[in-house]
Amino acid sequence: MGVRSFIGGLIAALAVGAAPVVAAQTHSSEDEAAARALMREWVSASPEHAKLQFDLVKAQAGLAVRIERLVVVGARCDLLTEEDGQLIIANARAEMEFDQSVLLEDQQRAFALYHEGLRQGALVAADPGLPRPDECEDFAKPGGTLIKLLTWTGRRQFISPGIVASPRTIP
């Protein structure tokens, strides 16, 4: 029973993670609404499923906040344009928001507090000063943080000549 439930949760998590991509590719709000309804039903089916979804959204929030912080570093190093930075942040938030939208009401409230605390903590921990030149060089190394971050724009990025980076690589 436990393994079956875990596998069901894993499949649903993969479906939810793919739903924003599928919706973006087909541009069908009907498909997205149907996916949300299916996921809400799945989350409502058991506390175990609801917890899995909540944990998934918390992980996505951590990634979205990390990406926001890295965009700031890239901008301070003059390696990212404002347009790319906004697009990267919007794409990271879109994934989190899709999965967040299927949380139960009490989870929505708990998540809002969690996300705000996470963002405030990241801002406090981030160094507001300009990065050192060697930090910017490390950030811009081939196959490094900058390329991984740019995969969130939706445009193809190359790790090295002829080698394409996976879309939305985790920086």
N, C-alpha and C positions, 0 to 999 in steps of 0.2 A: 504493500500500500504506500509506504513512504517513498520508495524508488519511483513508483508510478506517478505519484504527486509531484516529485521533484522533476521528472522528465516532462510532465505536463506544464509545469511552471517554466521550465527552460524553453520549451517550444513556444509558449505564449510570450515570453520575454523576447525571444528572437523575432517573433511576428510583430510585436510592438516596436522593437528597434528598427525593423525594416519598414514599418508603416509610413513614417515620414518620407522615406526615400521613395517608396512606391507612390505615395500621394504626390510628391514633387514631380515624379516622372510622368504620371498620367494626368496630373492637374485636375483630378476629380475630387471635389469636396464630398461627393456622395460616398466614394470609396473610403475616404478618411473618416467620415461620420460612422460608416458601418464598422470600420475597424475599432473606433472608440467604443461603440456600443458593445461589440463583442468583448473587448477588454474589460469594460465596466461589469459586464455579466460574469466574466471569469474572476475578477477581483472580488465581486460580491458573493461568489460561490462558497468561499471558505476563508477563515482567518489566515490560513497558511498562504493562500494565494495573495491575499491583501498584503501580508508581510513581505512576500517576495517582490511585489510591485513597489512597495514603499522603499525597500532596500535598493532596488534598481534605480529609482528616481533619485535617491540620496547619492548614489555613486555618480549618476549623470550630473547632478548639481556640483559635486566636487570637481568633475572634469570641466564643466562650464566655467566655474570660478577660476580654475587653473588657467584655462585658455584666456580668460579676460586679463589675468595678471600677465601672461606671456605676451599678449597683444600690447600691453603698456610697455613692456621691456622692448619689444620690437619697434614700437613707435619712438621710444626714447633713443634707441640706437640708429634712428633714421633708416630702418630696414623695411618698414611697413608703411603703406599709404593709409590715410584715414579711411578711404573707401574699403580697402582690404580688411582693415581692422574691424570696421563696423559689420562687414559681411561675415567675417569669421565668428564674431561674437553672436550675431543673429542666428547663424547656423547651429552653433553650440547650444544656444538657448532653445531653439526650435525642437531639438531632439528631447531635451529635458521637459519642455512644456507639453509636448504630446503625451508623454508617459505620465506626467503629473496630472493631466486632465482626467485620467481614469481612476485616480485615487478616491477612496471613500472620503466623506466630508471631514471626519475627525482627522484623517491623515492629511488632508489638504491644509488644515490649520497648523498641524504639527510640522508639516513640511515648510510652510511659509516661515515659521520661526527658525527652523533649521537652516534654510537657505539664507535668510538675512544674517544670521550669526556667522555662517560660513563666509559670506561676502565681507562682512565687517572685519572678521579675523584676518582674511587675506589682505585687506587693505591696510590693516595695522601692521601686519608682518612684512608687507612689501616695502622696500627701501625707496623713498620718494626721490632720492637724488639720482643724478645721471649715472648710468652704468659706466664702469671703467672700460677703456678700449679693448682690453683682453676679454672682458665679458661679452662685448658685442661681437668680437671675432669668433668666440666659442658658439654664440647664438647663431651665427651665420655660416658655420662650417657645413660643407656639402653633406647632405643626408641628416643634418642635425635639426635642432628645434625650429628654425625658421621654415625649412621645407615642410616639416610635419605640420606646422601651424598653417602654412599656405594651402595644405590639402583641404582645409575647411572652407576654402573659397569656392570649391566646386570645379576649379580649373586643374588640369593635369600638372603635376609637379614631377620633376626628375630628381631622383636621389643622386644619380651620377649619369653621365651621358648614356642614353639608351635604356636606362632603368627607371620605370615609372613608379612613383610612390603610390601606395594604396590610398583610396579616398578616405578622408577623415581619419588620418593616422593620429594616434594618441601621442601628443608631444611630451 
